[in-house]
Amino acid sequence: MKFRNIFWGIILILIGVLFILQNLNIIDFRWVSLWRLWPIFLILWGVSILPANKWIKTSLVVIVLAGSVYFMLNSTVEWRNHYPNIHIGRDYDDYDDDEFYDDEGQADQHFNIPYEDSVATASLSFDAAAGSFYINDTSDDLLAFSKKGRQGTYTYYVKRSDNNANISIEREGQELFLNNKDGHHEVDISLNKAPEWNMNFDIGAAKVMFDFSHFKVRKLDLDGGAASIKIKLGDNLPTSHVNIDAGASEIVLKVPQSSGCDLNLTAVFSGKTISGFEKVDNGHYRTSNFEEADNKIYITVDAAVSSYKITRY
């Protein structure tokens, strides 16, 4: 029996079992928490190319996978029958038990930053840990912030100068939050569509859904761990730059057909679906209308174990 068959067979069986248990509502598995395990792929790859007896390599793989399973069962899996009065949805935030969500544990937060007509450019720096993060709606304020979930709060700072506003939002109690299984929360941000935006997001294991189709995004930098990243870009500026640096991630990008787009991809292991682009070089793609398009978007993606889906709408 070939070693690679054993290797991939065990991997596929484990993933299939997790999917079945979650679909049957037996467990609630937090997939984004696996970002801390991505180096295991490098270890397993290294074991697979060792010039050793296949039984030695198989034993090493079993030991590594056993340790991984132990971690997952203790850190990323919640058995649903442990909490018979609580319904845990896929977003981890729709609990039905009011006693479980007491005033001390629940930490909803809302704030607004007023908009001034003189603001032509705005910068947003967002530093967070794990959670679900959304940008979809426009706001008459410069920024409207809403957070739902358990544990911790955010602190924000605003510095205005001439026609520019700099906003910094940071998570309090990062260490406590990262070690708390019940710390998942959801953040919804609404932005004013008048200014040109420069954005920097530093996020850990996260679910990110950003719809920038209504906003003037000059530059977007996103640094994440194991994340589910879904971004829809708009056609509102002559030049836009998007840089994504992530760990083990699922990345979905939507680019408007009216814009020309230049795309550079770098990854260790990846499965990619790229629609509407022509290959220029290894890892380098462009849309056919890039040269003649009035508005151009430059995208750079650097990630580890990831899947990509990049389409035009």
BAFI-489104 format. One record per residue (C-alpha): y, z, x; residue in three letters; chain. Coordinates in pm, 1 decimal. Example, Ala and Ser with C-alpha at 12.3 -4.5 7.8 and 13.67 -1.06 7.14 Angstrom:
+----------+----------+----------+------+-------+
|       yy |       zz |       xx | resn | chain |
+----------+----------+----------+------+-------+
|   -450.0 |    780.0 |   1230.0 |  Ala |     A |
|   -106.0 |    714.0 |   1367.0 |  Ser |     A |
+----------+----------+----------+------+-------+
END
This chain:
+----------+----------+----------+------+-------+
|       yy |       zz |       xx | resn | chain |
+----------+----------+----------+------+-------+
|      0.0 |      0.0 |      0.0 |  Met |     A |
|    337.8 |   -100.8 |    140.6 |  Lys |     A |
|    586.3 |    177.3 |    209.4 |  Phe |     A |
|    874.3 |     -0.3 |     36.6 |  Arg |     A |
|    670.5 |    -18.1 |   -285.0 |  Asn |     A |
|    621.8 |    360.4 |   -279.8 |  Ile |     A |
|    990.8 |    412.4 |   -194.3 |  Phe |     A |
|   1134.5 |    202.5 |   -478.1 |  Trp |     A |
|    860.8 |    305.5 |   -718.4 |  Gly |     A |
|    952.2 |    675.1 |   -688.7 |  Ile |     A |
|   1324.7 |    598.2 |   -721.7 |  Ile |     A |
|   1275.6 |    388.0 |  -1037.1 |  Leu |     A |
|   1042.1 |    644.0 |  -1196.0 |  Ile |     A |
|   1290.2 |    929.2 |  -1142.3 |  Leu |     A |
|   1582.9 |    731.2 |  -1282.5 |  Ile |     A |
|   1375.1 |    616.8 |  -1580.2 |  Gly |     A |
|   1263.7 |    973.5 |  -1659.5 |  Val |     A |
|   1625.6 |   1095.3 |  -1652.0 |  Leu |     A |
|   1735.1 |    817.8 |  -1888.2 |  Phe |     A |
|   1450.9 |    893.8 |  -2130.8 |  Ile |     A |
|   1521.8 |   1269.0 |  -2134.9 |  Leu |     A |
|   1892.4 |   1207.2 |  -2196.3 |  Gln |     A |
|   1830.0 |    947.6 |  -2470.8 |  Asn |     A |
|   1598.0 |   1194.0 |  -2643.3 |  Leu |     A |
|   1875.0 |   1459.0 |  -2626.9 |  Asn |     A |
|   1651.4 |   1687.6 |  -2423.8 |  Ile |     A |
|   1896.3 |   1711.8 |  -2135.9 |  Ile |     A |
|   2260.7 |   1635.6 |  -2073.0 |  Asp |     A |
|   2279.2 |   1470.9 |  -1732.0 |  Phe |     A |
|   2612.7 |   1450.1 |  -1551.9 |  Arg |     A |
|   2578.2 |   1124.2 |  -1363.3 |  Trp |     A |
|   2913.4 |   1153.4 |  -1186.5 |  Val |     A |
|   2790.4 |   1469.8 |  -1013.3 |  Ser |     A |
|   2552.8 |   1255.8 |   -808.1 |  Leu |     A |
|   2838.2 |   1155.0 |   -575.2 |  Trp |     A |
|   2745.4 |   1449.0 |   -353.6 |  Arg |     A |
|   2400.4 |   1293.3 |   -305.9 |  Leu |     A |
|   2503.4 |    943.8 |   -195.7 |  Trp |     A |
|   2418.8 |   1011.9 |    175.9 |  Pro |     A |
|   2054.1 |   1039.1 |     64.9 |  Ile |     A |
|   2045.5 |    659.4 |     36.1 |  Phe |     A |
|   2131.9 |    639.9 |    406.8 |  Leu |     A |
|   1859.8 |    895.0 |    489.3 |  Ile |     A |
|   1596.9 |    705.9 |    288.4 |  Leu |     A |
|   1703.1 |    376.6 |    442.8 |  Trp |     A |
|   1670.6 |    533.0 |    788.0 |  Gly |     A |
|   1323.3 |    667.0 |    706.0 |  Val |     A |
|   1215.6 |    323.2 |    583.3 |  Ser |     A |
|   1292.3 |    158.8 |    920.7 |  Ile |     A |
|   1138.9 |    430.2 |   1140.9 |  Leu |     A |
|    853.9 |    301.5 |   1360.9 |  Pro |     A |
|    619.3 |    567.8 |   1224.8 |  Ala |     A |
|    295.1 |    587.8 |   1031.9 |  Asn |     A |
|    342.8 |    499.8 |    665.1 |  Lys |     A |
|    200.3 |    836.6 |    554.4 |  Trp |     A |
|    454.6 |   1021.5 |    768.1 |  Ile |     A |
|    734.9 |    813.1 |    618.0 |  Lys |     A |
|    599.1 |    868.7 |    267.0 |  Thr |     A |
|    588.0 |   1244.9 |    326.8 |  Ser |     A |
|    949.3 |   1243.7 |    446.7 |  Leu |     A |
|   1058.6 |   1047.9 |    139.5 |  Val |     A |
|    877.7 |   1289.3 |    -92.7 |  Val |     A |
|   1044.4 |   1589.8 |     76.6 |  Ile |     A |
|   1391.1 |   1432.7 |     51.2 |  Val |     A |
|   1341.8 |   1331.4 |   -311.3 |  Leu |     A |
|   1200.7 |   1672.7 |   -402.2 |  Ala |     A |
|   1512.4 |   1837.5 |   -261.9 |  Gly |     A |
|   1727.8 |   1589.6 |   -455.2 |  Ser |     A |
|   1545.1 |   1661.2 |   -779.7 |  Val |     A |
|   1587.9 |   2035.7 |   -724.7 |  Tyr |     A |
|   1962.5 |   1984.1 |   -676.6 |  Phe |     A |
|   1991.0 |   1768.0 |   -988.4 |  Met |     A |
|   1802.8 |   2013.9 |  -1206.6 |  Leu |     A |
|   2024.3 |   2301.1 |  -1094.2 |  Asn |     A |
|   2361.8 |   2128.6 |  -1064.0 |  Ser |     A |
|   2375.4 |   1818.7 |  -1281.8 |  Thr |     A |
|   2136.8 |   1885.8 |  -1571.7 |  Val |     A |
|   2197.0 |   2103.6 |  -1874.8 |  Glu |     A |
|   1896.1 |   2156.8 |  -2100.3 |  Trp |     A |
|   2028.9 |   2118.4 |  -2452.0 |  Arg |     A |
|   1798.5 |   2376.8 |  -2611.6 |  Asn |     A |
|   1955.1 |   2648.6 |  -2393.1 |  His |     A |
|   2260.6 |   2639.2 |  -2623.9 |  Tyr |     A |
|   2131.1 |   2593.6 |  -2980.1 |  Pro |     A |
|   2477.4 |   2642.3 |  -3139.0 |  Asn |     A |
|   2659.7 |   2397.7 |  -2913.0 |  Ile |     A |
|   2668.0 |   2019.6 |  -2941.6 |  His |     A |
|   2749.2 |   1858.1 |  -2607.7 |  Ile |     A |
|   2860.1 |   1496.3 |  -2633.8 |  Gly |     A |
|   2867.1 |   1235.1 |  -2360.0 |  Arg |     A |
|   3222.7 |   1331.0 |  -2271.8 |  Asp |     A |
|   3124.7 |   1699.7 |  -2240.2 |  Tyr |     A |
|   3420.0 |   1813.2 |  -2449.1 |  Asp |     A |
|   3323.4 |   1817.5 |  -2817.0 |  Asp |     A |
|   3173.6 |   2165.4 |  -2854.7 |  Tyr |     A |
|   3110.9 |   2296.0 |  -3204.5 |  Asp |     A |
|   3090.8 |   2666.9 |  -3128.3 |  Asp |     A |
|   3438.4 |   2823.7 |  -3157.3 |  Asp |     A |
|   3318.3 |   3144.4 |  -2993.1 |  Glu |     A |
|   3210.1 |   2950.3 |  -2685.8 |  Phe |     A |
|   3558.6 |   2797.2 |  -2658.3 |  Tyr |     A |
|   3749.6 |   3122.2 |  -2651.3 |  Asp |     A |
|   4120.0 |   3146.4 |  -2572.0 |  Asp |     A |
|   4046.1 |   3258.1 |  -2219.4 |  Glu |     A |
|   3806.7 |   2971.4 |  -2141.0 |  Gly |     A |
|   3996.9 |   2693.2 |  -2314.9 |  Gln |     A |
|   4291.2 |   2564.8 |  -2114.3 |  Ala |     A |
|   4461.5 |   2284.5 |  -2307.8 |  Asp |     A |
|   4789.8 |   2176.2 |  -2153.8 |  Gln |     A |
|   5071.2 |   1944.8 |  -2258.8 |  His |     A |
|   5400.6 |   1852.1 |  -2099.0 |  Phe |     A |
|   5657.4 |   1570.3 |  -2110.3 |  Asn |     A |
|   5895.2 |   1439.0 |  -1844.5 |  Ile |     A |
|   6208.1 |   1289.1 |  -2005.6 |  Pro |     A |
|   6307.7 |    930.0 |  -1934.6 |  Tyr |     A |
|   6657.4 |    831.8 |  -1815.9 |  Glu |     A |
|   6787.9 |    476.3 |  -1850.9 |  Asp |     A |
|   6894.3 |    474.2 |  -1485.8 |  Ser |     A |
|   6531.7 |    496.1 |  -1364.9 |  Val |     A |
|   6424.6 |    154.2 |  -1235.2 |  Ala |     A |
|   6125.6 |    261.8 |  -1024.5 |  Thr |     A |
|   5888.2 |    554.7 |  -1061.5 |  Ala |     A |
|   5618.4 |    698.0 |   -837.9 |  Ser |     A |
|   5322.5 |    898.4 |   -966.6 |  Leu |     A |
|   5101.4 |   1100.4 |   -732.7 |  Ser |     A |
|   4802.5 |   1259.3 |   -907.1 |  Phe |     A |
|   4566.4 |   1497.4 |   -724.7 |  Asp |     A |
|   4266.9 |   1618.9 |   -925.3 |  Ala |     A |
|   3895.9 |   1699.5 |   -902.1 |  Ala |     A |
|   3632.6 |   1594.1 |  -1156.1 |  Ala |     A |
|   3696.3 |   1501.8 |  -1515.8 |  Gly |     A |
|   3782.0 |   1212.8 |  -1745.5 |  Ser |     A |
|   4118.8 |   1045.7 |  -1696.7 |  Phe |     A |
|   4285.1 |    798.2 |  -1930.7 |  Tyr |     A |
|   4604.9 |    590.9 |  -1923.0 |  Ile |     A |
|   4640.6 |    371.7 |  -2230.1 |  Asn |     A |
|   4949.0 |    439.1 |  -2437.9 |  Asp |     A |
|   5319.2 |    386.7 |  -2379.8 |  Thr |     A |
|   5571.1 |    667.7 |  -2422.8 |  Ser |     A |
|   5944.9 |    702.3 |  -2485.7 |  Asp |     A |
|   5935.3 |    975.0 |  -2219.9 |  Asp |     A |
|   5893.3 |    883.8 |  -1857.0 |  Leu |     A |
|   5550.4 |   1049.8 |  -1869.9 |  Leu |     A |
|   5356.6 |   1243.4 |  -2133.9 |  Ala |     A |
|   5061.4 |   1455.2 |  -2016.6 |  Phe |     A |
|   4780.8 |   1600.4 |  -2228.3 |  Ser |     A |
|   4478.6 |   1788.2 |  -2097.2 |  Lys |     A |
|   4182.0 |   1923.3 |  -2294.5 |  Lys |     A |
|   3902.7 |   2127.5 |  -2144.0 |  Gly |     A |
|   3797.2 |   2449.0 |  -1978.6 |  Arg |     A |
|   3932.3 |   2625.3 |  -1670.4 |  Gln |     A |
|   4246.2 |   2569.6 |  -1472.1 |  Gly |     A |
|   4581.3 |   2398.6 |  -1522.3 |  Thr |     A |
|   4799.8 |   2135.9 |  -1357.7 |  Tyr |     A |
|   5131.6 |   2184.2 |  -1182.6 |  Thr |     A |
|   5388.1 |   1905.3 |  -1172.2 |  Tyr |     A |
|   5703.7 |   1835.4 |   -974.2 |  Tyr |     A |
|   5976.7 |   1578.1 |  -1038.0 |  Val |     A |
|   6232.8 |   1457.5 |   -785.6 |  Lys |     A |
|   6502.1 |   1215.9 |   -898.6 |  Arg |     A |
|   6732.0 |   1020.0 |   -668.0 |  Ser |     A |
|   6957.8 |    731.3 |   -768.1 |  Asp |     A |
|   6741.5 |    498.3 |   -977.7 |  Asn |     A |
|   6405.8 |    639.9 |   -869.2 |  Asn |     A |
|   6183.8 |    922.7 |   -998.0 |  Ala |     A |
|   5896.0 |   1077.1 |   -799.8 |  Asn |     A |
|   5633.5 |   1266.7 |   -999.4 |  Ile |     A |
|   5362.2 |   1478.0 |   -837.4 |  Ser |     A |
|   5080.9 |   1631.9 |  -1046.7 |  Ile |     A |
|   4828.5 |   1863.0 |   -881.7 |  Glu |     A |
|   4526.1 |   2053.4 |  -1000.1 |  Arg |     A |
|   4529.6 |   2432.7 |   -961.8 |  Glu |     A |
|   4212.7 |   2619.8 |   -866.8 |  Gly |     A |
|   4025.7 |   2321.1 |   -718.8 |  Gln |     A |
|   3755.1 |   2530.9 |   -551.8 |  Glu |     A |
|   3679.2 |   2729.3 |   -867.4 |  Leu |     A |
|   3670.2 |   2411.4 |  -1072.8 |  Phe |     A |
|   3437.1 |   2221.4 |   -841.2 |  Leu |     A |
|   3180.7 |   2502.4 |   -854.0 |  Asn |     A |
|   3194.8 |   2546.3 |  -1230.1 |  Asn |     A |
|   2958.9 |   2344.3 |  -1445.8 |  Lys |     A |
|   3167.0 |   2414.0 |  -1755.6 |  Asp |     A |
|   3487.0 |   2288.8 |  -1595.2 |  Gly |     A |
|   3479.0 |   1930.7 |  -1721.7 |  His |     A |
|   3801.3 |   1829.0 |  -1886.8 |  His |     A |
|   3986.8 |   1526.0 |  -2018.6 |  Glu |     A |
|   4336.0 |   1415.2 |  -1917.0 |  Val |     A |
|   4535.9 |   1159.1 |  -2116.0 |  Asp |     A |
|   4858.3 |   1023.7 |  -1963.6 |  Ile |     A |
|   5112.9 |    803.1 |  -2141.0 |  Ser |     A |
|   5380.4 |    618.3 |  -1942.6 |  Leu |     A |
|   5713.4 |    453.1 |  -2006.0 |  Asn |     A |
|   5679.8 |     77.0 |  -1964.2 |  Lys |     A |
|   6037.6 |     12.0 |  -1844.5 |  Ala |     A |
|   6017.6 |    122.4 |  -1474.8 |  Pro |     A |
|   5816.6 |    -39.2 |  -1198.1 |  Glu |     A |
|   5537.9 |    203.2 |  -1107.8 |  Trp |     A |
|   5385.2 |    301.7 |   -773.9 |  Asn |     A |
|   5074.1 |    515.5 |   -831.5 |  Met |     A |
|   4843.0 |    718.2 |   -612.7 |  Asn |     A |
|   4533.3 |    887.9 |   -760.5 |  Phe |     A |
|   4309.3 |   1119.8 |   -556.8 |  Asp |     A |
|   4013.1 |   1201.0 |   -780.6 |  Ile |     A |
|   3663.2 |   1338.3 |   -715.9 |  Gly |     A |
|   3364.1 |   1280.8 |   -943.0 |  Ala |     A |
|   3545.8 |   1125.6 |  -1233.8 |  Ala |     A |
|   3549.5 |    891.9 |  -1527.6 |  Lys |     A |
|   3860.4 |    674.5 |  -1500.0 |  Val |     A |
|   3981.6 |    439.7 |  -1774.0 |  Met |     A |
|   4325.5 |    290.9 |  -1706.4 |  Phe |     A |
|   4480.5 |     16.5 |  -1919.5 |  Asp |     A |
|   4786.6 |   -108.7 |  -1729.9 |  Phe |     A |
|   4830.5 |   -426.1 |  -1933.3 |  Ser |     A |
|   5162.2 |   -296.0 |  -2075.1 |  His |     A |
|   5302.2 |   -156.1 |  -1750.0 |  Phe |     A |
|   5477.1 |   -290.5 |  -1440.7 |  Lys |     A |
|   5240.1 |   -170.3 |  -1170.1 |  Val |     A |
|   5377.4 |   -257.6 |   -826.6 |  Arg |     A |
|   5112.4 |    -61.6 |   -633.6 |  Lys |     A |
|   4802.6 |    134.2 |   -730.6 |  Leu |     A |
|   4600.9 |    339.0 |   -478.6 |  Asp |     A |
|   4288.8 |    513.9 |   -607.3 |  Leu |     A |
|   4072.6 |    734.9 |   -384.8 |  Asp |     A |
|   3762.7 |    865.9 |   -562.3 |  Gly |     A |
|   3420.3 |   1017.6 |   -506.6 |  Gly |     A |
|   3132.4 |    920.0 |   -734.6 |  Ala |     A |
|   3329.6 |    767.4 |  -1015.5 |  Ala |     A |
|   3312.4 |    542.0 |  -1314.8 |  Ser |     A |
|   3627.7 |    334.3 |  -1271.1 |  Ile |     A |
|   3748.4 |     92.9 |  -1538.6 |  Lys |     A |
|   4091.0 |    -65.5 |  -1489.7 |  Ile |     A |
|   4267.9 |   -336.3 |  -1689.8 |  Lys |     A |
|   4560.9 |   -495.0 |  -1508.3 |  Leu |     A |
|   4865.5 |   -665.5 |  -1655.2 |  Gly |     A |
|   5078.8 |   -968.3 |  -1573.4 |  Asp |     A |
|   5419.2 |   -802.6 |  -1556.1 |  Asn |     A |
|   5539.2 |   -833.1 |  -1193.9 |  Leu |     A |
|   5558.4 |  -1114.0 |   -934.5 |  Pro |     A |
|   5343.7 |   -908.6 |   -694.2 |  Thr |     A |
|   5101.8 |   -619.8 |   -754.1 |  Ser |     A |
|   4870.6 |   -445.4 |   -506.2 |  His |     A |
|   4557.1 |   -249.9 |   -604.5 |  Val |     A |
|   4353.8 |    -52.8 |   -347.4 |  Asn |     A |
|   4035.7 |    132.5 |   -445.9 |  Ile |     A |
|   3840.8 |    353.1 |   -202.3 |  Asp |     A |
|   3539.5 |    521.2 |   -360.7 |  Ala |     A |
|   3195.5 |    665.0 |   -296.0 |  Gly |     A |
|   2897.3 |    589.5 |   -519.5 |  Ala |     A |
|   3078.8 |    425.6 |   -806.9 |  Ser |     A |
|   3067.5 |    192.0 |  -1101.7 |  Glu |     A |
|   3377.9 |    -27.2 |  -1086.2 |  Ile |     A |
|   3497.2 |   -256.9 |  -1364.3 |  Val |     A |
|   3820.7 |   -453.0 |  -1319.7 |  Leu |     A |
|   3986.6 |   -685.2 |  -1570.9 |  Lys |     A |
|   4247.9 |   -929.1 |  -1441.2 |  Val |     A |
|   4473.6 |  -1145.6 |  -1664.2 |  Pro |     A |
|   4405.3 |  -1518.9 |  -1649.0 |  Gln |     A |
|   4777.0 |  -1592.7 |  -1619.5 |  Ser |     A |
|   4796.1 |  -1415.1 |  -1281.5 |  Ser |     A |
|   4665.4 |  -1541.9 |   -952.2 |  Gly |     A |
|   4434.3 |  -1287.4 |   -791.1 |  Cys |     A |
|   4319.8 |  -1231.1 |   -432.2 |  Asp |     A |
|   4015.2 |  -1002.7 |   -403.7 |  Leu |     A |
|   3859.9 |   -835.8 |    -97.4 |  Asn |     A |
|   3536.5 |   -635.9 |   -132.6 |  Leu |     A |
|   3369.6 |   -409.5 |    123.7 |  Thr |     A |
|   3056.3 |   -209.8 |     39.8 |  Ala |     A |
|   2736.2 |    -72.0 |    194.3 |  Val |     A |
|   2505.2 |   -129.3 |   -101.7 |  Phe |     A |
|   2639.9 |   -303.9 |   -407.0 |  Ser |     A |
|   2553.9 |   -514.6 |   -706.0 |  Gly |     A |
|   2839.7 |   -735.1 |   -812.4 |  Lys |     A |
|   2939.5 |   -959.9 |  -1097.5 |  Thr |     A |
|   3252.5 |  -1162.8 |  -1026.3 |  Ile |     A |
|   3370.5 |  -1407.7 |  -1292.6 |  Ser |     A |
|   3655.9 |  -1655.1 |  -1261.9 |  Gly |     A |
|   3685.4 |  -1628.7 |   -881.9 |  Phe |     A |
|   3605.6 |  -1869.6 |   -601.3 |  Glu |     A |
|   3457.5 |  -1746.1 |   -274.9 |  Lys |     A |
|   3689.4 |  -1790.7 |     24.3 |  Val |     A |
|   3488.7 |  -1600.3 |    284.4 |  Asp |     A |
|   3237.9 |  -1317.4 |    305.0 |  Asn |     A |
|   3370.6 |  -1049.8 |     67.5 |  Gly |     A |
|   3689.2 |  -1251.2 |      0.6 |  His |     A |
|   3753.3 |  -1421.8 |   -335.9 |  Tyr |     A |
|   4045.8 |  -1592.2 |   -509.9 |  Arg |     A |
|   4118.1 |  -1734.8 |   -850.7 |  Thr |     A |
|   4169.3 |  -2110.8 |   -869.2 |  Ser |     A |
|   4528.3 |  -2069.4 |   -988.4 |  Asn |     A |
|   4631.9 |  -1835.8 |   -705.6 |  Phe |     A |
|   4870.2 |  -2070.2 |   -525.8 |  Glu |     A |
|   5059.9 |  -2194.9 |   -831.4 |  Glu |     A |
|   5066.6 |  -1869.3 |  -1032.4 |  Ala |     A |
|   5407.4 |  -1704.5 |  -1070.5 |  Asp |     A |
|   5257.3 |  -1355.6 |  -1061.3 |  Asn |     A |
|   4997.7 |  -1254.1 |   -804.0 |  Lys |     A |
|   4765.1 |   -953.1 |   -783.2 |  Ile |     A |
|   4606.8 |   -842.6 |   -453.7 |  Tyr |     A |
|   4296.8 |   -623.4 |   -491.2 |  Ile |     A |
|   4108.3 |   -442.5 |   -214.5 |  Thr |     A |
|   3791.3 |   -244.4 |   -293.5 |  Val |     A |
|   3609.3 |    -35.0 |    -31.4 |  Asp |     A |
|   3314.6 |    165.2 |   -160.9 |  Ala |     A |
|   2968.7 |    292.2 |    -67.0 |  Ala |     A |
|   2678.8 |    260.5 |   -312.6 |  Val |     A |
|   2848.8 |     81.2 |   -599.4 |  Ser |     A |
|   2827.7 |   -176.9 |   -872.2 |  Ser |     A |
|   3115.2 |   -414.4 |   -938.9 |  Tyr |     A |
|   3212.8 |   -614.0 |  -1242.6 |  Lys |     A |
|   3533.8 |   -810.4 |  -1206.8 |  Ile |     A |
|   3636.0 |  -1047.6 |  -1484.7 |  Thr |     A |
|   3942.2 |  -1228.8 |  -1619.8 |  Arg |     A |
|   4070.3 |  -1192.1 |  -1975.5 |  Tyr |     A |
+----------+----------+----------+------+-------+
END
